[in-house]
Amino acid sequence: MPGILDHIVVIAIAVLFPLHAFYAFPRLKRAVACGQPRARVRAYRATMIRQWTATAAVLAIWLTVGRPLADLGLGVPGGWGFWLGVGLLGLALAAFAGQLRIARRSAEAREHLREQLKPIAALLPQTRAEMSTFTLLAITAGVCEELLFRGLLIWYLTHFAGLALAVAGSTLFFGLGHAYQGRAGALKAGAVGLICAGLYLLSGSLWPAMLLHAALDINGGLLARIAAQTKPPPETTQIAARDAS
């Protein structure tokens, strides 16, 4: 059964993390709008510190109490479910690569991306330095958020409800953790959380879900950079091109 330290960590990730995001995101938007250098990099680093601190706390509790790591989704992977999960992960990676190719080749796709990402543009990398740190943040999110929201929360909530309700609860909390991005952002995050939970249950391991989560976030950062750096040509250039033809 969960102990007092488990309750504290769950409250932190399910309540305090979303509240902090609601406070921090508007500040980041103002900093980016004012042109403050390295505002995104500082925000990425602060998020990584919070997530790794919470993850370290969970692992410390787990090892101190003597619980098996398999209960947290960190057991030795294997079996047909795991390899099926790996296969699905491979398909997802291929789809991400296809998205990047389309974004690089299609001005219409880049314009669509700019509009789609506008509500969270302050979060997304624009420069090479920001992308480097964002990649570390994506890996952090893949490892830490999966361990916290899928590994810990599903284990925790299963003690008070059935597995189905535990998965639903972890998905709900994951969506709420991204509610600062607006309703669409929260719904997308909830959908990602549900997919990752399904991959976890199918494979019996968090490793495929961690890889999928990290790859999804890295892909999002790369798409944002492509969309931001490849602006549509000025109207005068378009007119000149038509006249030349």
Phi, psi and omega in degrees: 000149177297147177254184184299322180293324176297317179300319182295315180295318180297318177298321180298312185280332183270337184239306187290320179300311178298321179296319178296321179297320177298328179281318189280325186297314177300325178295320178296317179300318179294319180296318179293318180297328179277358178076024179294126182293143175063021179297317180294316182299318178297319179294319178300315182294320179297320178295318179299319180298315180298315185289319178291328176296314179295320180295317178298322179296317179297313181295323178296316178298315183301312184288326179294317180285336180087029177281148177291138180297337178299329178293340179262003180088012185248024178286176178290121183287156178167173179092166184295326179297319179296314183290329173295319176298320177297320178298317177296323176299318178300319177297319179297318179297321177296321178295320178298317179299322177296320177300316180297318179298315181296317181297323180289329187265338189245117176295324179296319178295321179294320178296319177298319178298316180301317179291319183294323186268357184305318182297335182241023183301327181297336181277338196263145185290143179241336183242170180296318180297318178295321180294323179298314180289324178297325177298318176296322177296319180297318177296319176301313180297319180300316181283305190287313183293325177293317179295320183284311187273323178268308182293299184289308187295320178296316177301314183296309185289335178298335178288343182244349180207175178287174183299318181299315179292327178296317178296317179298319180294316180295324178294318179298313181295325178294318177296317179296328178295342178247015183293340177297342178277001182097175184299316182297318179296320179294319180293319178296317179297319178298320178295318177297318179299320180293320178297316180295323177295318177297320178294322178297313181292323179295313187274341184073014183212149177278345187302313177298320179294322177298315180294318179297314182299312180297316180296321179298316180291319177298317178299319178298319177296318179295319177298320179296319179295317179298315182294323184283325186273343183248085182278153176296148181295150178300158183298323181296322178295320179296320180294317179299321181294322179292319181296322181294329180280000000 
